[in-house]
């Protein structure tokens, strides 16, 4: 303060002020800090993101294709992407660079068509950006995507997220909330050098994956592709192999159709006691849409008798012998009448195909689009000491269950009275179990039998877990498999025949595996919430005129009032 007073008393005080200001500018250029005052910390990076960026030792290049003549909603998403990547660059020690480019700039129509086709094959989805101005409609194709490059590897990032049925504003808000996770996930997958081992259980009638004879059941085409891209993936025959949790980080049990023997169950049980992770994708009942088409009538869904009930119950869940139906479901072509001797077909919601969502804040399913299920059963959680249970996926608010023997019919909802029976809500279909599990076989074996189990499993018998573990139980294996048709073959995971929409089954599976064996910190960024603070559109329309008058007239009145006061004071001052 004294220094400032001395400068002001000096003859060339103005030169001192300029010099002081220049020094302050120079010092401020050396310092860099951000203060995020938003409640949800919209502009702050998570600690896992900062750690990931801080470990970069080679350059990462990001090309963002979201540019050009955009509608207001997409301009907002572009700004959010720009701000996020600028923040990334600041924490990357100069190893991350990004730019916005228009991929089709300067190309003729034929070249654009070839480019669009190659972009779609690479995983970049075009979006028809429609805008209405003065009752006129304009359309243009944009690419809300980015490409992350590291060394000789590239990965496409879809900037669009959200749930089916949402308006554009809500969809873009979901997209903005997931930007950090998507870029983190891409950078992590491109830069990581160690890949966890994931085993696919075989020997109990699961869809076949045979690397030796190059045989593959098309039902698991997407599953195989996703696992091979992200993990060291192999097949484990439970009858012959030994499950070691130090080597195999996760075990996948997908759509078995034959009963498990006690030896197989012991191997799985002791693997879990070692700390191994398991994802159970179980169809308890035999119920397939193909059966309806072949029979052309109703059929009875029957229990597969997989001999897993006691094991899952011990760990904390029970898959019920029923079929879950929900009003909020995917559509199927159904006969609704007859005209001129020809059946009339419409695509109607098929309640055996519930669209699932989360009711928890777990990052596996939070901010995720609906997940398509096909003939799922319900799950109950049961008491299991020390085990935390989280419902990952559940039905909507208008559900019902049909107990065994379950009669499966194309026309399962025939009247409004039937609709009134859909009284259940949020029926679990996917459950996460976490903690130290107790063995199903504790206190059941003699010393001699425990010795024989050691020969079977390769380790001394463990009555309780020595390490915490995680398990995910799905009561519908079709969540992670492909629908296979005679005309199109295997459809992408999450796509139902006759429905041109891909649900979030693929993302759900990857999130499950990342939660079990991946970087939990990066997955946590999925939990980010951005509150959508929208103005009331009806209120805006109703009060539009009055606010226009206020905005126009109030400033003029204030100027006149201040001018009048100044003029009055001048007259009063100089009147004497």
C-alpha positions in Angstrom: 0.0 0.0 0.0 2.9 2.4 0.9 4.6 1.6 -2.4 1.4 2.5 -4.3 1.1 5.8 -2.4 4.7 6.7 -3.1 4.2 5.9 -6.8 1.1 8.2 -6.9 3.0 11.1 -5.4 5.8 10.8 -8.0 5.9 13.1 -11.0 5.7 10.2 -13.5 3.2 8.2 -11.4 1.5 6.9 -14.6 4.7 5.3 -15.8 5.0 3.4 -12.5 1.4 2.2 -12.7 2.0 0.9 -16.2 5.2 -0.9 -15.1 3.5 -2.4 -12.1 0.6 -3.6 -14.3 3.2 -5.2 -16.7 4.9 -7.1 -13.9 1.5 -8.4 -12.7 0.7 -9.6 -16.2 4.0 -11.4 -16.5 3.7 -13.1 -13.1 0.1 -14.2 -13.8 1.2 -15.7 -17.1 3.5 -18.0 -15.1 0.8 -19.2 -12.8 -2.2 -21.3 -13.9 -5.2 -22.2 -11.8 -8.9 -22.8 -12.2 -11.7 -22.3 -9.8 -14.9 -24.3 -10.5 -17.8 -22.7 -8.7 -20.5 -25.1 -10.2 -22.3 -27.4 -7.8 -21.6 -30.5 -9.9 -18.0 -29.5 -10.6 -18.8 -29.3 -14.3 -15.4 -27.9 -15.3 -13.2 -30.0 -13.0 -11.3 -33.1 -14.0 -11.3 -36.2 -11.7 -8.2 -37.3 -10.0 -8.1 -40.5 -12.2 -8.1 -38.3 -15.3 -5.3 -36.2 -14.1 -3.3 -39.3 -13.2 -3.9 -40.8 -16.6 -2.8 -37.6 -18.4 0.2 -37.2 -16.1 1.5 -40.6 -17.1 1.5 -39.8 -20.8 5.1 -40.0 -22.1 4.3 -39.9 -25.8 2.1 -37.7 -27.9 -1.7 -38.3 -28.2 -3.5 -36.6 -31.1 -7.2 -36.0 -31.0 -9.2 -35.0 -34.1 -12.7 -33.8 -33.3 -15.1 -33.9 -36.2 -17.9 -31.9 -34.5 -17.6 -28.6 -36.4 -19.2 -26.6 -39.2 -22.6 -25.1 -39.3 -24.2 -26.6 -36.2 -27.5 -26.1 -34.4 -27.4 -24.4 -30.9 -27.4 -27.7 -29.0 -24.5 -29.1 -31.0 -22.6 -25.8 -30.7 -22.9 -26.2 -26.9 -21.6 -29.8 -27.1 -18.7 -28.5 -29.3 -17.8 -25.8 -26.7 -17.9 -28.3 -23.9 -15.6 -30.7 -25.9 -13.2 -27.8 -26.6 -13.1 -26.7 -22.9 -12.6 -30.3 -21.7 -9.7 -31.0 -24.2 -8.1 -27.7 -23.3 -8.1 -28.8 -19.7 -6.7 -32.2 -20.8 -3.9 -30.5 -22.6 -2.9 -28.5 -19.6 -2.5 -31.6 -17.5 -0.7 -33.7 -20.1 2.8 -32.2 -19.8 2.5 -31.1 -23.4 1.8 -34.6 -24.7 -1.8 -34.1 -25.8 -2.9 -32.1 -28.8 -6.3 -31.6 -30.4 -7.9 -29.9 -33.3 -11.4 -29.5 -34.8 -11.6 -30.6 -38.4 -14.3 -31.0 -41.0 -13.6 -34.4 -42.6 -15.5 -33.8 -45.8 -14.2 -30.2 -46.5 -13.4 -29.6 -50.1 -14.7 -33.0 -51.4 -17.2 -33.6 -54.2 -20.3 -35.7 -53.6 -18.8 -39.1 -54.7 -15.7 -38.6 -52.6 -18.0 -37.6 -49.6 -20.0 -40.8 -50.1 -16.8 -43.0 -50.0 -15.5 -41.0 -46.9 -18.8 -41.4 -45.0 -18.8 -45.2 -45.7 -15.3 -45.6 -44.4 -16.1 -43.4 -41.3 -19.1 -45.6 -40.5 -17.0 -48.8 -40.8 -14.5 -47.2 -38.4 -17.2 -46.6 -35.8 -18.0 -42.9 -36.5 -21.7 -42.4 -36.8 -23.2 -39.5 -38.9 -26.1 -37.6 -37.5 -28.8 -35.8 -39.5 -28.8 -32.4 -37.8 -32.3 -31.0 -38.5 -33.2 -27.4 -37.7 -36.4 -25.4 -38.2 -36.3 -21.7 -38.8 -39.4 -19.6 -39.8 -41.3 -22.8 -40.6 -38.5 -23.9 -42.9 -36.6 -27.1 -42.4 -32.9 -27.5 -43.0 -30.9 -30.7 -42.8 -27.2 -31.4 -42.8 -25.0 -34.4 -41.9 -22.6 -33.8 -39.1 -20.2 -36.1 -37.2 -20.4 -35.8 -33.4 -17.3 -37.9 -33.0 -13.6 -37.8 -32.5 -10.6 -39.9 -33.3 -7.9 -40.5 -30.7 -4.4 -41.4 -32.1 -1.5 -42.9 -30.2 1.6 -44.2 -32.0 0.2 -46.3 -34.8 -3.2 -47.0 -33.1 -6.5 -45.1 -33.5 -9.8 -45.3 -31.7 -13.1 -43.7 -32.5 -15.0 -41.8 -29.8 -18.8 -41.2 -30.2 -19.6 -37.9 -28.5 -23.3 -38.7 -28.5 -24.9 -40.4 -25.5 -28.3 -40.5 -23.9 -31.4 -42.7 -23.6 -33.9 -43.6 -26.3 -36.9 -41.4 -26.3 -35.2 -38.3 -24.9 -35.4 -34.9 -26.6 -32.3 -33.4 -28.2 -31.6 -31.1 -25.3 -31.5 -33.9 -22.7 -29.6 -36.2 -25.1 -26.9 -33.6 -25.5 -26.7 -33.0 -21.8 -26.1 -36.7 -21.2 -23.5 -36.5 -23.9 -21.7 -33.6 -22.2 -21.7 -35.5 -18.9 -20.0 -38.5 -20.4 -17.3 -36.7 -22.4 -14.6 -37.1 -19.7 -15.3 -40.9 -19.4 -15.2 -41.5 -23.1 -12.0 -39.7 -23.7 -10.4 -41.3 -20.6 -11.5 -44.7 -21.8 -10.1 -44.2 -25.3 -6.7 -42.8 -24.1 -6.4 -45.6 -21.5 -7.1 -48.4 -24.0 -4.6 -47.0 -26.5 -1.8 -46.4 -24.0 -2.0 -49.3 -21.6 0.6 -52.1 -21.9 -0.9 -54.8 -19.7 -4.2 -56.6 -20.4 -6.0 -58.7 -17.8 -6.7 -62.3 -18.7 -10.5 -63.1 -19.1 -11.6 -66.8 -19.5 -14.7 -68.0 -21.2 -16.1 -71.1 -19.5 -16.8 -74.1 -21.7 -18.1 -77.6 -21.1 -21.7 -76.9 -20.2 -23.4 -76.3 -23.5 -22.3 -72.6 -23.8 -22.3 -71.0 -27.3 -19.1 -72.5 -28.9 -15.8 -70.6 -29.2 -13.2 -73.0 -30.5 -9.9 -71.3 -31.5 -8.3 -74.6 -32.4 -10.9 -75.7 -35.0 -12.0 -72.1 -35.8 -15.5 -72.7 -34.8 -17.7 -69.9 -33.5 -21.3 -69.7 -32.6 -22.6 -66.5 -34.2 -24.5 -65.8 -30.9 -21.2 -64.7 -29.3 -19.6 -62.9 -32.3 -19.7 -59.5 -30.7 -18.7 -60.8 -27.3 -15.6 -62.4 -28.8 -14.7 -59.2 -30.7 -15.1 -57.0 -27.7 -13.1 -59.2 -25.4 -10.2 -59.7 -27.8 -9.9 -56.0 -28.4 -9.7 -55.1 -24.7 -8.4 -58.2 -22.8 -6.3 -61.3 -23.2 -9.2 -63.6 -23.9 -9.2 -67.4 -23.9 -11.5 -70.4 -23.4 -11.4 -72.6 -20.3 -12.9 -76.0 -20.2 -14.1 -76.4 -16.6 -13.8 -80.2 -16.8 -10.1 -80.1 -17.6 -8.6 -76.7 -16.7 -7.6 -75.2 -13.3 -8.9 -71.8 -12.4 -6.1 -69.7 -10.8 -7.2 -66.2 -9.7 -3.6 -64.9 -9.9 -3.6 -65.6 -13.6 -7.2 -65.5 -14.7 -8.7 -62.2 -13.5 -12.3 -62.8 -14.5 -14.4 -65.8 -15.6 -17.4 -65.5 -18.0 -20.2 -68.1 -17.7 -22.5 -67.4 -20.7 -25.7 -69.1 -21.5 -25.0 -72.7 -20.3 -27.6 -75.3 -21.2 -26.2 -78.4 -19.3 -26.1 -79.0 -15.6 -22.9 -78.2 -13.7 -21.2 -81.1 -11.9 -20.0 -80.8 -8.3 -16.4 -80.8 -9.5 -17.1 -77.8 -11.8 -18.9 -76.0 -9.0 -16.0 -76.6 -6.6 -13.5 -75.2 -9.1 -15.6 -72.0 -9.5 -16.2 -71.7 -5.8 -12.5 -72.0 -4.9 -11.6 -69.6 -7.7 -13.9 -67.1 -6.0 -12.4 -67.8 -2.6 -9.0 -66.9 -4.1 -10.4 -63.5 -5.1 -11.4 -64.4 -8.7 -14.2 -62.4 -10.4 -17.2 -64.0 -12.2 -19.9 -62.7 -14.5 -22.8 -65.1 -14.6 -25.0 -64.8 -17.7 -27.7 -67.4 -16.9 -30.9 -68.3 -18.7 -32.7 -70.3 -16.0 -35.6 -71.2 -18.2 -35.5 -72.4 -21.8 -37.4 -69.7 -23.7 -36.4 -68.6 -27.2 -38.3 -66.6 -29.8 -37.4 -69.2 -32.4 -39.6 -71.6 -30.5 -42.6 -69.4 -31.0 -41.9 -69.1 -34.7 -41.4 -72.8 -35.2 -44.4 -73.8 -33.1 -46.6 -71.0 -34.5 -48.4 -71.1 -31.2 -47.8 -71.0 -27.4 -45.2 -73.1 -25.7 -44.2 -73.8 -22.2 -40.9 -72.3 -20.9 -39.1 -75.0 -18.8 -36.3 -75.0 -16.3 -32.9 -76.0 -17.6 -31.9 -77.5 -14.2 -28.4 -76.1 -14.3 -27.7 -77.1 -10.7 -26.5 -73.6 -9.8 -29.3 -72.6 -7.4 -27.5 -73.4 -4.1 -24.2 -71.8 -5.2 -25.7 -68.5 -6.3 -28.0 -68.5 -3.2 -24.9 -68.9 -1.0 -23.3 -65.9 -2.7 -26.4 -63.7 -2.2 -28.9 -64.0 -5.1 -31.6 -66.3 -6.4 -32.7 -66.4 -10.0 -36.4 -67.2 -10.0 -38.2 -69.7 -12.2 -40.3 -67.1 -13.9 -40.4 -64.8 -16.9 -40.4 -61.0 -16.5 -42.7 -58.9 -18.7 -42.8 -55.1 -18.9 -44.9 -52.6 -20.8 -41.8 -50.6 -21.7 -40.3 -53.1 -24.1 -38.8 -53.6 -27.6 -41.1 -54.1 -30.5 -42.0 -57.2 -32.6 -44.1 -57.7 -35.7 -47.4 -59.1 -34.4 -50.7 -60.1 -36.1 -53.3 -57.6 -35.0 -56.2 -58.7 -37.3 -57.3 -60.1 -40.6 -58.4 -58.2 -43.7 -59.4 -59.9 -47.0 -58.0 -63.2 -45.8 -54.6 -61.7 -45.1 -53.1 -61.1 -41.7 -52.6 -57.5 -40.6 -49.2 -57.1 -39.0 -48.0 -54.2 -36.8 -44.8 -53.7 -34.8 -46.0 -53.6 -31.2 -44.2 -53.6 -27.8 -43.4 -57.3 -27.0 -43.5 -57.5 -23.2 -41.1 -60.4 -23.1 -38.4 -58.0 -24.3 -38.2 -55.5 -21.4 -35.9 -52.4 -21.8 -33.8 -52.3 -18.7 -32.2 -49.3 -16.8 -30.5 -48.7 -13.5 -32.0 -47.5 -10.2 -28.6 -47.0 -8.6 -25.7 -44.7 -8.9 -23.2 -47.4 -9.8 -21.0 -46.3 -12.7 -21.6 -49.6 -14.6 -25.1 -48.6 -15.7 -25.4 -44.9 -14.7 -26.0 -42.5 -17.6 -26.5 -45.5 -19.9 -29.1 -46.0 -22.5 -31.7 -48.8 -22.1 -30.4 -52.3 -22.3 -32.4 -54.8 -24.3 -33.3 -58.1 -22.6 -35.0 -61.2 -24.2 -37.1 -63.5 -22.0 -35.4 -62.5 -18.7 -36.2 -63.9 -15.3 -36.4 -61.9 -12.1 -33.7 -62.0 -9.4 -34.1 -61.8 -5.6 -31.3 -60.8 -3.3 -30.9 -63.0 -0.2 -29.0 -62.6 3.0 -25.3 -63.2 2.7 -23.1 -61.9 5.5 -20.5 -59.3 4.5 -21.7 -59.1 0.9 -22.9 -55.8 -0.6 -25.6 -56.1 -3.3 -26.3 -53.5 -5.9 -29.0 -53.7 -8.5 -27.5 -52.8 -11.8 -30.4 -53.3 -14.2 -34.1 -53.5 -13.5 -37.4 -53.3 -15.3 -39.5 -50.2 -15.5 -42.4 -49.3 -13.3 -45.1 -51.4 -15.0 -43.9 -55.0 -14.8 -45.2 -58.5 -13.9 -43.7 -62.0 -13.6 -45.2 -65.2 -15.0 -44.2 -68.2 -12.8 -43.3 -71.7 -14.1 -44.8 -73.4 -15.9 -44.7 -70.2 -17.9 -46.9 -70.2 -21.0 -45.1 -68.1 -23.7 -47.5 -66.5 -26.2 -47.1 -64.0 -29.0 -50.4 -62.4 -27.8 -49.6 -62.4 -24.1 -51.4 -59.1 -23.5 -54.9 -59.4 -24.9 -57.0 -56.8 -23.1 -56.9 -53.7 -20.8 -57.5 -56.1 -17.9 -54.2 -57.8 -18.7 -52.4 -54.4 -18.7 -53.7 -53.8 -15.2 -51.8 -56.8 -13.9 -48.5 -55.1 -14.6 -48.2 -53.8 -11.1 -44.6 -54.5 -10.2 -41.8 -52.0 -10.6 -38.0 -52.1 -10.8 -37.7 -55.9 -10.9 -34.0 -56.8 -10.8 -32.4 -58.5 -13.7 -28.7 -57.8 -13.1 -27.1 -57.6 -9.6 -23.5 -56.8 -8.5 -22.2 -58.7 -5.5 -19.0 -57.4 -3.6 -17.2 -58.6 -0.6 -15.5 -61.6 0.9 -17.6 -64.6 0.0 -18.1 -67.8 2.0 -17.6 -71.2 0.3 -20.6 -73.3 -0.5 -18.7 -76.3 0.7 -17.4 -75.0 4.0 -17.7 -77.6 6.8 -18.9 -80.2 4.4 -15.7 -82.1 3.6 -13.5 -84.5 5.5 -9.7 -84.0 5.5 -9.3 -86.7 2.8 -11.9 -85.0 0.6 -10.2 -81.6 1.1 -6.9 -83.2 0.0 -8.6 -84.5 -3.2 -10.0 -81.0 -3.8 -6.5 -79.6 -3.6 -5.5 -81.9 -6.4 -8.5 -80.8 -8.4 -8.0 -77.0 -7.9 -4.3 -76.8 -7.4 -4.6 -75.0 -4.0 -5.5 -75.9 -0.4 -9.2 -75.9 0.2 -10.5 -72.5 1.3 -13.7 -72.4 3.4 -13.8 -68.6 3.1 -12.4 -66.0 0.7 -8.9 -64.8 1.4 -9.4 -61.7 -0.7 -12.4 -59.5 -1.6 -14.1 -60.4 -4.9 -16.8 -59.2 -7.2 -19.5 -61.1 -9.1 -22.2 -59.9 -11.5 -25.2 -62.0 -12.0 -27.5 -61.6 -15.1 -30.8 -63.5 -15.3 -30.7 -63.1 -19.1 -27.7 -64.3 -21.1 -29.2 -62.7 -24.2 -28.1 -59.3 -22.9 -24.5 -60.2 -24.0 -25.2 -62.3 -27.1 -26.3 -61.5 -30.6 -29.7 -62.1 -32.2 -29.1 -64.4 -35.2 -31.5 -64.3 -38.2 -31.6 -66.4 -41.3 -31.4 -63.5 -43.6 -29.0 -61.1 -41.9 -27.0 -63.5 -39.7 -25.7 -62.2 -36.4 -27.0 -58.7 -35.6 -24.9 -56.4 -33.5 -25.2 -56.8 -29.7 -28.2 -54.9 -28.5 -30.0 -54.9 -31.8 -33.4 -56.7 -32.2 -34.6 -57.9 -35.5 -37.0 -55.5 -37.2 -35.9 -52.7 -34.8 -33.4 -50.3 -36.4 -31.9 -49.2 -33.1 -28.9 -50.4 -31.1 -29.4 -50.4 -27.3 -26.6 -50.1 -24.8 -25.9 -53.9 -24.3 -22.4 -53.6 -25.7 -21.5 -50.6 -23.4 -23.0 -52.4 -20.4 -20.8 -55.5 -21.0 -17.7 -53.5 -21.3 -18.5 -51.5 -18.2 -19.1 -54.7 -16.3 -15.7 -56.1 -17.3 -14.0 -52.8 -16.6 -15.5 -52.7 -13.1 -14.4 -56.3 -12.4 -10.8 -56.1 -13.8 -10.2 -52.6 -15.2 -9.4 -49.2 -13.9 -12.2 -48.4 -11.4 -11.1 -44.7 -11.3 -11.8 -44.2 -15.0 -15.1 -45.9 -14.8 -16.1 -43.6 -11.9 -16.1 -40.7 -14.3 -19.3 -42.2 -15.7 -21.1 -41.1 -12.6 -20.7 -37.4 -13.4 -24.0 -35.5 -13.4 -24.6 -32.3 -15.2 -27.9 -30.7 -14.1 -30.0 -29.4 -17.0 -31.2 -26.0 -15.8 -33.8 -25.2 -18.5 -36.2 -22.3 -18.6 -39.9 -23.1 -18.5 -40.9 -22.9 -22.2 -44.6 -22.4 -21.5 -43.9 -19.6 -19.1 -41.5 -18.0 -21.6 -44.3 -18.0 -24.2 -46.9 -16.7 -21.8 -44.8 -13.8 -20.4 -42.8 -13.1 -23.6 -44.4 -9.6 -24.2 -44.1 -8.3 -20.7 -40.4 -9.2 -20.5 -39.7 -7.7 -23.9 -41.3 -4.4 -22.7 -39.3 -4.5 -19.5 -36.0 -5.1 -21.4 -36.7 -2.3 -23.8 -38.4 0.3 -21.6 -36.5 -0.1 -18.3 -33.1 0.9 -19.6 -34.6 4.0 -21.3 -36.5 4.9 -18.1 -33.3 4.5 -16.0 -31.3 6.8 -18.4 -34.1 9.4 -18.3 -34.3 9.2 -14.5 -30.5 9.5 -14.0 -30.4 12.3 -16.6 -33.2 14.1 -14.8 -31.5 13.9 -11.4 -28.2 15.2 -12.8 -30.0 18.1 -14.6 -32.0 18.9 -11.4 -28.8 19.0 -9.3 -27.1 21.3 -11.9 -29.9 23.7 -11.8 -30.0 23.7 -8.0 -26.2 24.2 -7.8 -26.0 27.1 -10.2 -29.4 28.7 -9.4 -27.7 30.8 -6.8 
